[in-house]
Amino acid sequence: MTRIDIDNNQTKAANANNNSRMFEKRFNHVREIGEEIVSKHSASVDRDARFPYEAFEALKAEGLMGAYVPEHLGGMGMTITQLGALCYELGHHCGSTAMIFAMHQIMVACIVHHHESSDYLIGYLENVSQKQWLLASGHSEIGTGGDLAISKCALEPKDQGFSITKLAPVISYAEDADAIALTCRRGPEAQERDQVQIILNREDYVLERLSDWDTLGMRGTCSLGYTLNGTGKNEQIFPVPFSNITKMTMSPVAHILWGYLWAGIANDAFEKARIVATGHARKKPGTTPPSVQRLSQADSELFLIRSSLANLALEYEQKLSEQNIAVFDDINFAIKINNLKVTCSEKAFEVVMIAMMICGIAGYRNDSELSLGRNVRDIISASIMINNDRLLGNCGVLHTSV
Ligand SMILES: Cc1cc2nc3c(=O)[nH]c(=O)nc-3n(C[C@H](O)[C@H](O)[C@H](O)COP(=O)(O)OP(=O)(O)OC[C@H]3O[C@@H](n4cnc5c(N)ncnc54)[C@H](O)[C@@H]3O)c2cc1C
């Protein structure tokens, strides 16, 4: 190894240390926000199915909308693993806040990875970090089920740009977002799989409500249905096909960040169960009450979730560092990323249900400090948010096509 290599490696190690120290500081701020603000308002966010304004005011004040924006564009330049840690932490306090935070970061990642040096999209990232814009996603469409790889709506050429009308069954926090990224066919003649992603600013679209959001859980995501009518300039169309965005960014980042926040919801339930099981153990020293045994079972499920997330997040970061879209043609990686989502959603639900068995009536009550009501209701969304059966079906096709 030459002297220059050694110096470069030392600089890299020093940067990594600085980065991890800086991250630790930011993580601690998020934990404080979680404990002091997000938790405090989570019950009213859930009860009233309202946007978590207090949480986002605090997260924006820390500049966290730009967490994944590269530092040279004014952001924090976090890694996916670091974003995952923040989603995990927020998941302990309010599932809806964590989900909104994750969905925003997924949209930011789409721009970071696919701007292809477009001045417009790079400017967008600067706005996200400087003005703390919040980005929403309108990828589902009425009439296509949960299959995000097809669109019915299409861009209609207009002046120097386009117009678009999309019937969206759910756009989370649409009315509180500064912009919405959405998919559509490239043009009126395009096939249903010939999709592009566009980004519309608040002043570019009008939303007409189609349905309310009175759901079991994730109530603060305010995921109403809308007819979206919008117009834009051609520069608002991402310069790569949506299929590239999905395989390299949207699926992996969504499944990893969702997995982390579901793990946070499950770990919060585990911590409540631990309080109860510790009480049982203290009452009967020298014995192993059933709740203590169940606690260990929940812990091993959580271990599986966390280690699967950590491994896949690292593998994803490794692939990203190769800066070559072709590495995402790897079928085994696509299967792993789908399996991650299915496993995390199912195991997190199991952990919450084990916690319910341990906490008993205290967990079942809505008015108890150990209530698991919100944990249960929020975690149910995990299996249907991109239906696990659909993902298993897709994996089956991939398995049998090799
Ligand atoms: C809390 C929450 C927030 C959301 N926020 C957003 C958002 O902001 N933006 C957005 O675009 N979307 C959002 N979604 C929607 C989500 O991403 C999915 O598109 C949606 O949950 C799928 O809806 P579905 O159950 O009707 O569809 P489907 O996936 O079609 O599932 C319906 C049924 O079809 C079955 N099925 C499985 N595979 C197939 C197949 N191959 N063909 C036909 N049927 C099949 C399923 O098993 C299930 O029984 C959100 C969802 C949730 C739960």
Ligand as a Chemical Component Dictionary entry (heavy atoms), coordinates in Angstrom:
data_LIG
# 
_chem_comp.id                   LIG 
_chem_comp.type                 NON-POLYMER 
_chem_comp.pdbx_formal_charge   0 
_chem_comp.three_letter_code    LIG 
# 
loop_
_chem_comp_atom.comp_id 
_chem_comp_atom.atom_id 
_chem_comp_atom.alt_atom_id 
_chem_comp_atom.type_symbol 
_chem_comp_atom.charge 
_chem_comp_atom.model_Cartn_x 
_chem_comp_atom.model_Cartn_y 
_chem_comp_atom.model_Cartn_z 
_chem_comp_atom.pdbx_ordinal 
LIG C1  C1  C 0 -51.373 3.248   5.413  1  
LIG C2  C2  C 0 -51.293 3.205   3.931  2  
LIG C3  C3  C 0 -50.826 4.299   3.253  3  
LIG C4  C4  C 0 -50.722 4.289   1.870  4  
LIG N1  N1  N 0 -50.246 5.401   1.235  5  
LIG C5  C5  C 0 -50.138 5.400   -0.105 6  
LIG C6  C6  C 0 -49.656 6.549   -0.780 7  
LIG O1  O1  O 0 -49.323 7.562   -0.172 8  
LIG N2  N2  N 0 -49.559 6.519   -2.125 9  
LIG C7  C7  C 0 -49.908 5.410   -2.839 10 
LIG O2  O2  O 0 -49.780 5.447   -4.049 11 
LIG N3  N3  N 0 -50.385 4.301   -2.236 12 
LIG C8  C8  C 0 -50.518 4.274   -0.890 13 
LIG N4  N4  N 0 -51.004 3.160   -0.252 14 
LIG C9  C9  C 0 -51.497 2.053   -1.080 15 
LIG C10 C10 C 0 -50.559 0.860   -1.144 16 
LIG O3  O3  O 0 -49.320 1.265   -1.521 17 
LIG C11 C11 C 0 -51.138 -0.219  -2.027 18 
LIG O4  O4  O 0 -51.218 0.178   -3.330 19 
LIG C12 C12 C 0 -52.480 -0.597  -1.568 20 
LIG O5  O5  O 0 -52.427 -0.869  -0.183 21 
LIG C13 C13 C 0 -52.975 -1.831  -2.288 22 
LIG O6  O6  O 0 -54.377 -1.777  -2.227 23 
LIG P1  P1  P 0 -55.334 -3.009  -2.405 24 
LIG O7  O7  O 0 -55.350 -3.793  -1.152 25 
LIG O8  O8  O 0 -56.621 -2.512  -2.910 26 
LIG O9  O9  O 0 -54.694 -3.796  -3.603 27 
LIG P2  P2  P 0 -54.202 -5.202  -4.027 28 
LIG O10 O10 O 0 -52.736 -5.331  -3.909 29 
LIG O11 O11 O 0 -54.705 -5.328  -5.408 30 
LIG O12 O12 O 0 -54.841 -6.264  -3.067 31 
LIG C14 C14 C 0 -56.205 -6.592  -3.139 32 
LIG C15 C15 C 0 -56.380 -8.089  -3.252 33 
LIG O13 O13 O 0 -55.767 -8.551  -4.463 34 
LIG C16 C16 C 0 -55.035 -9.750  -4.194 35 
LIG N5  N5  N 0 -53.919 -9.969  -5.136 36 
LIG C17 C17 C 0 -52.673 -10.352 -4.820 37 
LIG N6  N6  N 0 -51.919 -10.501 -5.913 38 
LIG C18 C18 C 0 -52.686 -10.209 -6.938 39 
LIG C19 C19 C 0 -52.463 -10.191 -8.337 40 
LIG N7  N7  N 0 -51.283 -10.508 -8.874 41 
LIG N8  N8  N 0 -53.486 -9.811  -9.116 42 
LIG C20 C20 C 0 -54.670 -9.482  -8.588 43 
LIG N9  N9  N 0 -54.940 -9.494  -7.267 44 
LIG C21 C21 C 0 -53.963 -9.855  -6.448 45 
LIG C22 C22 C 0 -54.525 -9.503  -2.800 46 
LIG O14 O14 O 0 -54.158 -10.734 -2.215 47 
LIG C23 C23 C 0 -55.726 -8.882  -2.130 48 
LIG O15 O15 O 0 -56.609 -9.897  -1.756 49 
LIG C24 C24 C 0 -51.123 3.139   1.130  50 
LIG C25 C25 C 0 -51.607 2.016   1.815  51 
LIG C26 C26 C 0 -51.696 2.041   3.201  52 
LIG C27 C27 C 0 -52.199 0.827   3.911  53 
# 
loop_
_chem_comp_bond.comp_id 
_chem_comp_bond.atom_id_1 
_chem_comp_bond.atom_id_2 
_chem_comp_bond.value_order 
_chem_comp_bond.pdbx_ordinal 
LIG C1  C2  SING 1  
LIG C2  C3  SING 2  
LIG C2  C26 DOUB 3  
LIG C3  C4  DOUB 4  
LIG C4  N1  SING 5  
LIG C4  C24 SING 6  
LIG N1  C5  DOUB 7  
LIG C5  C6  SING 8  
LIG C5  C8  SING 9  
LIG C6  O1  DOUB 10 
LIG C6  N2  SING 11 
LIG N2  C7  SING 12 
LIG C7  O2  DOUB 13 
LIG C7  N3  SING 14 
LIG N3  C8  DOUB 15 
LIG C8  N4  SING 16 
LIG N4  C9  SING 17 
LIG N4  C24 SING 18 
LIG C9  C10 SING 19 
LIG C10 O3  SING 20 
LIG C10 C11 SING 21 
LIG C11 O4  SING 22 
LIG C11 C12 SING 23 
LIG C12 O5  SING 24 
LIG C12 C13 SING 25 
LIG C13 O6  SING 26 
LIG O6  P1  SING 27 
LIG P1  O7  DOUB 28 
LIG P1  O8  SING 29 
LIG P1  O9  SING 30 
LIG O9  P2  SING 31 
LIG P2  O10 DOUB 32 
LIG P2  O11 SING 33 
LIG P2  O12 SING 34 
LIG O12 C14 SING 35 
LIG C14 C15 SING 36 
LIG C15 O13 SING 37 
LIG C15 C23 SING 38 
LIG O13 C16 SING 39 
LIG C16 N5  SING 40 
LIG C16 C22 SING 41 
LIG N5  C17 SING 42 
LIG N5  C21 SING 43 
LIG C17 N6  DOUB 44 
LIG N6  C18 SING 45 
LIG C18 C19 SING 46 
LIG C18 C21 DOUB 47 
LIG C19 N7  SING 48 
LIG C19 N8  DOUB 49 
LIG N8  C20 SING 50 
LIG C20 N9  DOUB 51 
LIG N9  C21 SING 52 
LIG C22 O14 SING 53 
LIG C22 C23 SING 54 
LIG C23 O15 SING 55 
LIG C24 C25 DOUB 56 
LIG C25 C26 SING 57 
LIG C26 C27 SING 58 
# 
